[in-house]
Amino acid sequence: MLLELDDVRVHYGKVEALKGVSLTVEEGEIVSLIGANGAGKSTTLKTISGLRKVSSGHVRFAGEDIGHMPGHRRVERGICQAPEGRGIFPGMSVVENLEMGAYARRGSVRGDTEDDFDRVFQLFPALADRKSQTGGTLSGGEQQMLAIGRALMARPRLLLLDEPSMGLAPKLVSQIFEIITEINGQGTTILVVEQNAAQALARAHRAYVLETGRIVKSAPARSLLEDDDVRAAYLGGRIGT
């Protein structure tokens, strides 16, 4: 098992945001975490990446308990996140943003990252055409591509994606999820938090439904696409593709 959360509880002050969340991600999977706003999806990713402290429970990565490990150490272990809202460096060029993604790789120099640049530019040709542009001048879709590309520069074993479709036109949403599938096909395990349940479930191997800090359903993603309750709550009663 690559990632395991076991009865994880997380608080914001006195408010319990995660109420005993347990989930697993196996090497090579795409796992989706779906739910409404405020369900605790982003908090779950922040807890895995080390941005939120665990009140109780365990977070294990490749068999190691990392629940109290600093976030930068988790990046070194192979966990990297493309955050909600993209979170790029707007005043830095595309290349400089990508170089920051490789910063945690000890001893890295430009020569060590050529293959990684090639990979990112093959996945995102639009970025290759805008290498010298500053991140803030890119479109919303291009900024999302840059955020994902920067995370890939760390050569993660586990890629965490927080709302990758947020604010994007439907055509770009489909493109982003096609690329996510391709990244997974290249060997990167992915845990994606997403409100676009149709796309998330269509691309994932397994999925969890989170409501008010609790996992209420878990199943193969295709099964959840056909689940009446999930369809009514998140798919408008229709099966998405």
QUIGIQUI-V510369 format. One line per field, one symbol per residue. ss: DSSP state (H for helix, E for strand, L for the rest). phi: phi as a letter, one per 40 degrees, with the letter a starting at -180 (. if undefined). burial: # if it has 9 or more other C-alpha atoms within 8 Angstrom, else .. Layout:
BEGIN
ss = ???
phi = ???
burial = ???
END
This chain:
BEGIN
ss = LLEEEEEEEEEELLEEEEEEEEEEELLLLEEEEELLLLLLHHHHHHHHHLLLLLLEEEEEELLEELLLLLHHHHHHHLEEEELLLLLLLLLLEHHHHHHHHLLLLLLLLHHHHHHHHHHHHHHLHHHHLLLLLEHHHLLHHHHHHHHHHHHHLLLLLEEEEELLLLLLLHHHHHHHHHHHHHHHHLLLEEEEELLLHHHHHHHLLEEEEEELLEEEEEEEHHHHHLLHHHHHHHLLLLLLL
phi = .cbabbfcbbbbgccccbbgcbabbcdgcbbbbbicdgchcccccccccgcbcccagbbbbfgbcbdbcddcccccchbabccdgggccccbcdccdcccccdccdgcbdccbdccddcccccbdccccbdcccdccccdccccccccccccccfccbbbbbfccdgbcdccdccccccdccdccchccbbbcacccccccccccbabbbbfgbcbaaaddccccbcdcccccbbggbccb
burial = ###########....#######.###.########...############.###..#####...###...#..###.#######.#.#.#.###..###.####...#....#..##..##..#..#...#.###..#..################.########..#...###.##.#.#.##...########.###################..#####.###...###.##.#.##.
END
